[in-house]
Amino acid sequence: MVLEAYEAGKYNGIGFCFCSADPFVGLDFDNCRTPETGEVDSRVLEYVARFEDRYVEVSVSGTGIHLITCGKIQGGTNRGNYEIYDQDRFFTLTGALL
């Protein structure tokens, strides 16, 4: 239903809002992907591989990636080129799987 509304031009995009009621954590890795080649920084790929159950896609900018998995953290964390959130954050989804 959401995809149909998006494809019909009713909305500019689709996203997900992390909240305290859901079991999800989102990791946002910035500046780790070369859009022209699709190459992702090997250190980021090694980190992503640590998560057994995960959804990973290219971010809207094309230069980063989003990882969504189950878990909880204590508030948001920003560590330079990546951020971790489990509530009060919205991820725009691209559907471009990594």
C-alpha positions as CSV (number, residue, x, y, z in Angstrom):
1,M,0.0,0.0,0.0
2,V,2.8,2.5,0.9
3,L,4.8,1.5,-2.2
4,E,1.7,2.0,-4.4
5,A,1.1,5.5,-3.0
6,Y,4.7,6.4,-3.6
7,E,4.7,5.0,-7.2
8,A,1.5,6.9,-7.9
9,G,3.3,10.1,-7.0
10,K,1.4,10.9,-3.8
11,Y,4.6,11.1,-1.8
12,N,8.3,12.1,-2.3
13,G,9.8,9.1,-0.6
14,I,9.4,6.2,1.9
15,G,11.0,6.0,5.3
16,F,11.1,4.5,8.7
17,C,11.0,6.3,12.0
18,F,12.7,4.5,14.9
19,C,10.8,4.7,18.1
20,S,11.0,3.2,21.6
21,A,8.1,0.8,20.8
22,D,10.0,-1.1,18.0
23,P,13.0,-3.5,18.4
24,F,15.2,-1.8,15.7
25,V,18.5,0.0,15.7
26,G,19.7,1.9,12.7
27,L,23.4,2.6,11.8
28,D,24.1,5.3,9.4
29,F,27.5,5.2,7.8
30,D,28.6,8.3,5.9
31,N,31.2,8.8,3.2
32,C,32.1,5.1,2.9
33,R,30.8,4.3,-0.6
34,T,32.0,5.5,-4.0
35,P,28.8,6.0,-6.0
36,E,30.4,5.5,-9.4
37,T,31.8,2.1,-8.6
38,G,29.6,1.0,-5.7
39,E,32.8,0.2,-3.7
40,V,32.3,0.3,0.0
41,D,35.1,0.9,2.5
42,S,36.4,-2.5,3.6
43,R,36.4,-1.5,7.3
44,V,32.7,-0.7,7.1
45,L,31.9,-4.0,5.3
46,E,33.8,-5.9,8.1
47,Y,31.7,-4.1,10.7
48,V,28.4,-4.8,8.8
49,A,29.3,-8.5,8.6
50,R,29.2,-8.7,12.4
51,F,25.4,-8.4,12.3
52,E,23.8,-11.7,11.6
53,D,20.2,-10.4,11.0
54,R,20.4,-7.1,9.1
55,Y,19.0,-5.0,6.3
56,V,21.6,-3.0,4.5
57,E,21.1,-0.5,1.7
58,V,22.7,2.5,0.0
59,S,21.7,5.8,1.5
60,V,20.0,8.6,-0.5
61,S,23.3,10.4,-1.1
62,G,24.8,7.3,-2.6
63,T,27.9,7.9,-0.6
64,G,26.8,6.1,2.5
65,I,24.9,3.0,3.7
66,H,22.2,2.3,6.2
67,L,22.1,-0.9,8.3
68,I,18.9,-1.8,10.3
69,T,18.9,-4.6,12.8
70,C,17.3,-5.6,16.1
71,G,18.7,-4.2,19.3
72,K,18.6,-1.3,21.8
73,I,21.1,1.4,22.8
74,Q,21.1,4.2,25.3
75,G,20.1,7.2,23.1
76,G,21.7,8.2,19.8
77,T,25.4,8.0,19.2
78,N,27.4,10.1,16.7
79,R,31.0,8.9,16.1
80,G,32.3,10.9,13.2
81,N,31.4,9.0,10.0
82,Y,28.7,6.9,11.6
83,E,25.6,7.3,13.8
84,I,23.6,4.8,15.8
85,Y,20.0,5.3,16.7
86,D,17.1,3.3,18.2
87,Q,14.5,6.1,18.6
88,D,13.6,9.6,17.5
89,R,15.3,9.3,14.1
90,F,13.9,8.9,10.6
91,F,15.7,7.0,7.8
92,T,14.7,7.7,4.2
93,L,14.8,4.3,2.5
94,T,16.1,3.8,-1.0
95,G,15.5,0.1,-1.5
96,A,19.0,-0.1,-3.2
97,L,20.2,-3.2,-1.4
98,L,23.9,-3.6,-0.7
